[in-house]
Amino acid sequence: MSQLGFESDSPAPTVLTRRSAWNVYTAMLLVSLVALLAAALLLYLEIREYGGFGNVKGPTAQVQPSAAAAPALRWA
């Protein structure tokens, strides 16, 4: 039984009847790829701004208050 709506009855697709490889799903895949690449670029720029991978900018040791100043800090 043949179905209505086919462009030709030939079983093999030709240049005139072959459907395009681009449809809504491949376009969505392309959009998601671009979004992932942009997110990775922005994350890299953010990490680089704060010293890079494994590097720490600024003081790394915290200053501890002296023992004489400790009671004054409790009542402040």
GROMACS elastic network, one bead per residue, 0.5 to 0.9 nm:
[ bonds ]
;  ai    aj funct       b0    kb
    2     6     6  0.88641   500
    2     9     6  0.86029   500
    3     6     6  0.69037   500
    4     7     6  0.88223   500
    5     8     6  0.88106   500
    6     9     6  0.70323   500
    7    10     6  0.89954   500
    7    17     6  0.65925   500
    8    11     6  0.82799   500
    8    13     6  0.88166   500
    8    17     6  0.73781   500
    9    12     6  0.89279   500
   10    13     6  0.72557   500
   10    14     6  0.87031   500
   12    18     6  0.89388   500
   13    16     6  0.79012   500
   13    17     6  0.57127   500
   13    18     6  0.51719   500
   13    19     6  0.84791   500
   14    17     6  0.52501   500
   14    18     6  0.55835   500
   15    18     6  0.55380   500
   15    19     6  0.87438   500
   16    19     6  0.85354   500
   19    22     6  0.86208   500
   20    23     6  0.73373   500
   21    26     6  0.80149   500
   22    25     6  0.78722   500
   22    26     6  0.58396   500
   22    27     6  0.68858   500
   23    26     6  0.55538   500
   23    27     6  0.63236   500
   23    28     6  0.87586   500
   24    27     6  0.50845   500
   24    28     6  0.61631   500
   24    29     6  0.86814   500
   25    28     6  0.50127   500
   25    29     6  0.62073   500
   25    30     6  0.86372   500
   26    30     6  0.62106   500
   26    31     6  0.86636   500
   27    30     6  0.50466   500
   27    31     6  0.62405   500
   27    32     6  0.86602   500
   28    31     6  0.50323   500
   28    32     6  0.61363   500
   28    33     6  0.85444   500
   29    32     6  0.51473   500
   29    33     6  0.61320   500
   29    34     6  0.86865   500
   30    33     6  0.50771   500
   30    34     6  0.62859   500
   30    35     6  0.86513   500
   31    34     6  0.52018   500
   31    35     6  0.62109   500
   31    36     6  0.87032   500
   32    36     6  0.61303   500
   32    37     6  0.85908   500
   33    36     6  0.51604   500
   33    37     6  0.61998   500
   33    38     6  0.86047   500
   34    37     6  0.51523   500
   34    38     6  0.61297   500
   34    39     6  0.85873   500
   35    38     6  0.51239   500
   35    39     6  0.61199   500
   35    40     6  0.86186   500
   36    39     6  0.50687   500
   36    40     6  0.61475   500
   36    41     6  0.85990   500
   37    40     6  0.51186   500
   37    41     6  0.61934   500
   37    42     6  0.86718   500
   38    41     6  0.50850   500
   38    42     6  0.61809   500
   38    43     6  0.85589   500
   39    42     6  0.51403   500
   39    43     6  0.60664   500
   39    44     6  0.85452   500
   40    43     6  0.50800   500
   40    44     6  0.61243   500
   40    45     6  0.86522   500
   41    44     6  0.51079   500
   41    45     6  0.62508   500
   41    46     6  0.86441   500
   42    45     6  0.50808   500
   42    46     6  0.61323   500
   42    47     6  0.86431   500
   43    46     6  0.50464   500
   43    47     6  0.61670   500
   43    48     6  0.85187   500
   44    47     6  0.51930   500
   44    48     6  0.60627   500
   44    49     6  0.85993   500
   44    52     6  0.85193   500
   45    48     6  0.50698   500
   45    49     6  0.61775   500
   45    50     6  0.89329   500
   45    52     6  0.89822   500
   46    49     6  0.51841   500
   46    50     6  0.67507   500
   46    52     6  0.87142   500
   47    50     6  0.53881   500
   47    51     6  0.67189   500
   47    52     6  0.53925   500
   47    53     6  0.69142   500
   48    51     6  0.54148   500
   48    53     6  0.73294   500
   49    52     6  0.68839   500
   50    53     6  0.87849   500
   50    55     6  0.83783   500
   50    56     6  0.75385   500
   50    57     6  0.69705   500
   51    54     6  0.76789   500
   51    55     6  0.53224   500
   51    56     6  0.56428   500
   51    57     6  0.56836   500
   52    55     6  0.56022   500
   52    56     6  0.77623   500
   53    56     6  0.85314   500
   56    59     6  0.82666   500
   56    60     6  0.74653   500
   57    60     6  0.79504   500
   59    62     6  0.76388   500
   65    68     6  0.82555   500
   65    69     6  0.63940   500
   65    70     6  0.66095   500
   65    73     6  0.89765   500
   66    69     6  0.54485   500
   66    70     6  0.64916   500
   67    70     6  0.52584   500
   67    71     6  0.79166   500
   68    71     6  0.68969   500
   68    72     6  0.78686   500
   69    72     6  0.53235   500
   69    73     6  0.63238   500
   69    74     6  0.89635   500
   70    73     6  0.51897   500
   70    74     6  0.65012   500
   71    74     6  0.51619   500
   71    75     6  0.68056   500
   71    76     6  0.89103   500
   72    75     6  0.55829   500
   72    76     6  0.63262   500
   73    76     6  0.51787   500
